[in-house]
Amino acid sequence: MGNIKFKLDTSTNEFDEVFFNRPVSRLQASWVGVVSSKNTSLKSISSIYQILDLLGQNVTLVADQRQMHATLPADVVLKPKKTPGYTNSDEGIESLRNCKIIIFLAETELNSDMELFMNQLLKVYSGTVITDSYSVFNEYEFKGDKVLTVNDKQISSRYQEGLNHLSSLMQSYSLEVECPIVYFGKNQIICINNKNLDTACVINTKKVIDRNEFVGILAGMMADKKTPVDNGWLKYCQASGFLLRLLQSDGLQAVKKYLDSKF
């Protein structure tokens, strides 16, 4: 693969317009769907939900009944059948149809019930899907946009060879899966768009990264765009990295205060 230009988010000069261009009124906020498999942790769901709510987006949560918790504000609880699938799949699909973005969380394993549900959903949904499980797209050609989150197990990185080596691996994988990729290391995030492989966004943090915090911020930022995934997508990754570090250092309310100051 060719040489890569790295965009480091050390200042807000290049992406500050992202914050200024957010809607002043949240009355027309987008809908973001969150779909959680039975193995998804409550912490992961709560983290994403709180951030999306803070960013002013409407959230639809669809969750497997087997990982339900009293504090989980699920809009649709998917009830497993004796055979693979859910008894109320149609209800879950209908609740997600109008979402601009859907975050699908498989985490440790994609179980057969959720795999069948996602296959049914993606046949009728044409928005943007952010997921940690590329296998949900394997059966057919998805008509919408997708963003894949990955880690060291999916990108066989050797740190001694440095950032260029890792980014080159990401270039190859992004071409293979035909979608943008967000790579999570311990203290580093790398974003690359398959439509612009010569540039990568690099986000470095002092604290250990919680991937769900970044996913929530990025989805919330992308939901404000007319086209969530386009040639300017890396700029939204940069802006999300800035907010992530603010969240890590000062908490959720500091993020809200900062964004409110931009209006």
C-alpha positions in Angstrom: 0.0 0.0 0.0 1.1 3.6 -0.5 2.4 6.1 2.0 -0.1 7.4 4.5 -0.5 11.0 5.7 -1.4 11.2 9.4 -3.9 13.7 10.7 -3.1 14.3 14.4 -5.8 16.0 16.4 -3.5 18.2 18.4 -5.6 21.3 17.9 -9.1 22.2 16.9 -8.2 24.4 13.9 -9.1 21.8 11.3 -12.3 20.4 12.8 -13.8 23.2 14.9 -16.4 23.8 12.2 -17.9 20.4 13.1 -19.0 21.8 16.4 -20.2 25.1 14.9 -22.3 23.3 12.3 -24.3 21.2 14.8 -28.0 22.1 14.8 -28.9 24.9 17.3 -32.3 23.3 17.9 -32.5 19.6 18.9 -36.1 19.4 17.8 -35.0 17.9 14.6 -32.4 15.6 16.2 -31.7 12.3 14.4 -32.6 8.9 15.6 -29.7 6.5 16.6 -30.5 2.9 17.2 -28.5 0.7 19.6 -28.8 -3.0 19.2 -27.3 -5.2 21.9 -26.6 -8.9 21.7 -27.0 -11.2 24.8 -23.3 -11.0 25.5 -23.1 -7.2 25.5 -22.3 -5.7 28.9 -24.6 -3.3 30.7 -21.6 -0.9 31.0 -21.2 -0.8 27.2 -24.8 -0.1 26.6 -25.1 2.6 29.3 -21.9 4.3 28.2 -23.2 4.7 24.6 -26.7 5.6 25.6 -25.6 8.3 28.0 -23.3 9.9 25.5 -25.9 9.9 22.7 -28.4 11.4 25.1 -25.9 14.1 26.1 -25.3 15.0 22.5 -29.0 15.5 22.0 -29.8 12.6 19.7 -32.9 10.5 20.0 -32.1 6.9 20.9 -33.9 3.6 20.2 -32.5 0.7 22.2 -33.3 -2.9 21.1 -31.9 -5.5 23.5 -31.9 -9.3 23.9 -34.1 -10.3 26.8 -31.3 -12.5 28.3 -29.1 -9.5 29.2 -31.9 -7.3 30.4 -31.4 -5.3 33.6 -33.9 -3.2 35.5 -32.0 0.0 34.7 -31.8 -0.7 31.0 -34.2 1.7 29.2 -34.9 -0.7 26.3 -37.6 0.3 23.8 -37.9 -3.2 22.5 -36.9 -6.4 24.4 -36.2 -9.2 21.9 -37.7 -12.5 23.2 -35.9 -15.7 22.1 -37.8 -18.6 20.5 -37.1 -22.3 21.0 -35.7 -22.3 17.5 -33.2 -19.6 16.3 -34.7 -16.1 16.3 -37.0 -13.9 18.3 -40.8 -14.0 18.6 -41.0 -10.2 18.2 -38.3 -9.5 15.5 -40.8 -7.5 13.4 -41.3 -5.1 16.3 -37.6 -4.6 16.8 -37.0 -4.0 13.1 -39.9 -1.6 12.8 -38.5 0.5 15.7 -35.1 0.8 13.9 -36.3 1.6 10.4 -36.1 5.4 10.7 -32.7 5.5 12.5 -30.0 7.4 10.6 -27.4 5.3 12.4 -27.5 1.9 14.1 -24.8 0.8 16.5 -24.7 -3.0 16.7 -22.8 -4.4 19.7 -21.9 -8.1 19.5 -18.8 -7.9 21.8 -17.6 -11.4 22.7 -19.9 -13.5 20.4 -22.6 -13.1 17.8 -25.3 -15.6 18.8 -27.5 -17.3 16.3 -30.7 -15.4 17.4 -29.1 -12.0 17.0 -27.4 -13.0 13.7 -30.8 -13.9 12.3 -32.3 -10.7 13.5 -29.5 -8.6 12.0 -29.8 -10.4 8.7 -33.5 -9.6 8.6 -32.9 -6.0 9.6 -30.2 -5.3 7.1 -32.4 -6.5 4.3 -34.7 -3.5 4.8 -32.4 -1.0 6.4 -30.2 1.3 4.2 -28.7 3.8 6.7 -25.3 3.6 8.5 -24.3 0.7 10.7 -21.4 0.9 13.2 -20.4 -2.5 14.5 -17.7 -4.7 16.0 -19.0 -7.7 14.1 -18.4 -7.7 10.4 -19.9 -11.2 10.0 -23.4 -9.7 10.0 -22.7 -8.5 6.5 -21.4 -11.8 5.1 -24.6 -13.2 3.7 -25.4 -10.5 1.2 -24.6 -7.0 -0.1 -25.7 -4.4 2.4 -27.1 -1.3 0.7 -26.2 1.2 3.3 -22.9 2.4 4.8 -20.9 0.6 7.4 -18.2 1.4 9.9 -16.2 -1.4 11.5 -14.5 -1.1 14.9 -11.5 -3.5 15.4 -8.7 -4.3 17.8 -5.4 -6.2 17.8 -7.0 -9.6 17.3 -8.5 -8.4 14.0 -5.6 -6.3 12.9 -2.4 -8.4 13.5 -0.2 -5.5 14.6 3.4 -5.7 15.7 4.1 -2.6 17.7 7.8 -2.8 17.2 7.2 -1.9 13.5 5.4 1.3 14.4 2.4 3.3 13.2 3.2 3.0 9.5 3.0 -0.8 9.7 -0.2 -0.8 11.6 -1.8 1.7 9.3 -0.7 -0.3 6.3 -2.5 -3.3 7.7 -5.6 -1.2 8.2 -5.4 0.0 4.6 -5.5 -3.6 3.4 -8.3 -4.6 5.7 -10.4 -1.6 4.9 -10.1 -2.5 1.2 -11.0 -6.1 2.0 -14.2 -5.2 4.0 -15.0 -2.2 1.8 -15.7 0.2 4.6 -14.1 2.7 7.0 -12.3 1.2 10.0 -11.8 2.5 13.6 -8.9 0.7 15.3 -8.7 0.7 19.1 -5.4 0.2 20.9 -4.8 0.8 24.6 -4.1 4.5 24.3 -4.5 5.1 20.6 -7.3 5.2 18.0 -6.7 5.1 14.3 -9.4 5.8 11.7 -9.1 5.1 8.0 -11.7 5.5 5.2 -11.6 2.9 2.4 -12.5 5.8 0.0 -9.5 7.8 1.0 -6.7 5.3 2.0 -3.8 7.8 1.8 -4.9 9.6 5.0 -5.4 8.3 8.5 -6.7 10.0 11.6 -4.6 9.3 14.8 -6.0 10.0 18.2 -3.7 9.5 21.3 -4.8 9.6 24.9 -3.1 9.5 28.3 -5.8 7.3 29.8 -6.9 3.9 28.6 -9.5 4.1 26.0 -13.1 2.8 26.4 -14.1 2.1 22.9 -17.8 2.5 23.6 -17.2 6.1 24.8 -15.6 6.9 21.4 -18.3 5.0 19.5 -21.0 6.9 21.2 -19.4 10.3 20.5 -18.6 9.5 16.9 -22.1 8.2 16.2 -23.6 11.3 17.9 -21.4 13.6 15.7 -22.1 11.6 12.5 -25.9 11.7 13.2 -25.7 15.5 12.7 -24.4 15.1 9.1 -26.6 14.9 6.1 -24.4 12.0 4.9 -22.9 10.2 7.9 -20.1 8.6 5.9 -18.4 10.7 3.2 -15.0 12.1 2.2 -15.1 14.4 5.3 -15.6 11.5 7.7 -12.1 11.7 9.2 -12.7 15.3 10.3 -15.6 14.0 12.5 -13.2 11.3 13.9 -10.8 14.1 14.8 -13.5 16.1 16.5 -14.7 13.0 18.4 -11.2 12.3 19.6 -11.0 15.8 21.0 -14.3 15.3 22.9 -13.1 11.8 24.1 -10.1 13.4 25.8 -12.3 16.1 27.3 -14.6 13.3 28.6 -11.7 11.4 30.0 -10.3 14.4 31.9 -13.3 16.3 33.0 -16.4 14.1 32.5 -19.7 14.1 30.6 -20.9 17.5 31.8 -17.7 19.2 30.6 -18.4 17.8 27.1 -21.9 19.2 27.2 -20.7 22.6 28.5 -18.1 22.8 25.7 -20.6 21.9 23.0 -23.1 24.4 24.3 -20.5 27.1 24.2 -20.2 26.7 20.4 -23.8 27.8 19.7 
